[in-house]
Amino acid sequence: RFLQLMPRSLPLPQINPEADGELELEWYKNSKCLFAVSLGGNNVLKFAGIFGEINKIHGTESFVDFIPTIILSYIKRAVGEGS
């Protein structure tokens, strides 16, 4: 459902299975610019990103009927849109 709701203008992520059964979606520009979202079955998105030498973020957001704006902004930042 997450991928169906993503704007078509954004590149698709690399998809990696995690040991806990969740799926990780990762947008990778280089080792200092990446963003990942973990999807489980509980309507919670766990995310983490690195943007440069010292800018690191992580957190959680609810996921029901739309991708939270903050998640989309971090994906755009990781792939270089709007920067």
C-alpha positions as CSV (number, residue, x, y, z in Angstrom):
1,R,0.0,0.0,0.0
2,F,2.9,2.4,0.8
3,L,4.4,2.1,-2.6
4,Q,1.0,2.5,-4.3
5,L,0.6,5.9,-2.5
6,M,4.0,7.2,-3.3
7,P,4.1,10.1,-5.8
8,R,5.1,8.8,-9.3
9,S,7.8,11.6,-9.5
10,L,9.8,9.9,-6.7
11,P,12.2,7.0,-7.5
12,L,11.3,3.6,-6.2
13,P,13.4,2.5,-3.2
14,Q,15.6,-0.5,-2.7
15,I,13.5,-3.1,-0.7
16,N,15.3,-5.2,2.0
17,P,13.8,-7.8,4.3
18,E,14.6,-7.3,8.0
19,A,15.2,-10.0,10.6
20,D,12.1,-9.1,12.5
21,G,9.9,-9.6,9.5
22,E,9.5,-6.0,8.5
23,L,10.5,-4.6,5.2
24,E,12.9,-1.7,4.8
25,L,12.5,0.7,2.0
26,E,15.7,2.6,1.3
27,W,16.5,5.7,-0.8
28,Y,20.3,5.9,-1.1
29,K,22.2,8.8,-2.8
30,N,25.6,8.1,-1.1
31,S,26.9,7.2,2.3
32,K,26.1,10.6,3.7
33,C,22.7,11.0,2.1
34,L,20.2,8.2,2.7
35,F,16.7,7.6,4.1
36,A,15.0,4.4,5.2
37,V,11.5,3.5,6.3
38,S,10.6,0.2,8.0
39,L,7.1,-1.2,7.3
40,G,5.4,-3.7,9.6
41,G,1.8,-4.8,9.9
42,N,1.0,-2.4,12.8
43,N,0.4,0.8,10.8
44,V,3.6,2.4,12.2
45,L,6.4,3.6,10.0
46,K,9.8,3.7,11.6
47,F,12.3,5.9,9.8
48,A,15.9,7.0,9.9
49,G,18.1,9.2,7.7
50,I,21.5,10.7,7.3
51,F,21.8,14.0,5.5
52,G,25.4,15.1,5.5
53,E,28.1,14.9,8.2
54,I,26.0,15.7,11.3
55,N,22.3,15.7,10.2
56,K,20.7,12.5,11.4
57,I,17.0,11.9,12.0
58,H,14.9,9.0,13.2
59,G,11.4,8.5,14.5
60,T,8.0,7.0,14.0
61,E,4.8,8.1,12.2
62,S,1.3,6.5,11.9
63,F,0.4,5.1,8.5
64,V,-3.2,4.6,7.6
65,D,-4.5,6.1,4.4
66,F,-1.7,8.4,3.3
67,I,2.1,8.8,3.5
68,P,2.9,11.4,6.1
69,T,4.2,14.7,4.7
70,I,7.4,14.5,6.8
71,I,8.2,11.1,5.4
72,L,7.8,12.4,1.8
73,S,9.9,15.4,2.6
74,Y,12.8,13.2,3.9
75,I,12.5,10.9,0.8
76,K,12.8,14.0,-1.5
77,R,15.7,15.3,0.6
78,A,17.5,11.9,0.2
79,V,17.1,11.8,-3.6
80,G,18.0,15.4,-4.1
81,E,14.6,16.8,-5.0
82,G,13.9,20.3,-3.8
83,S,17.4,20.8,-2.3
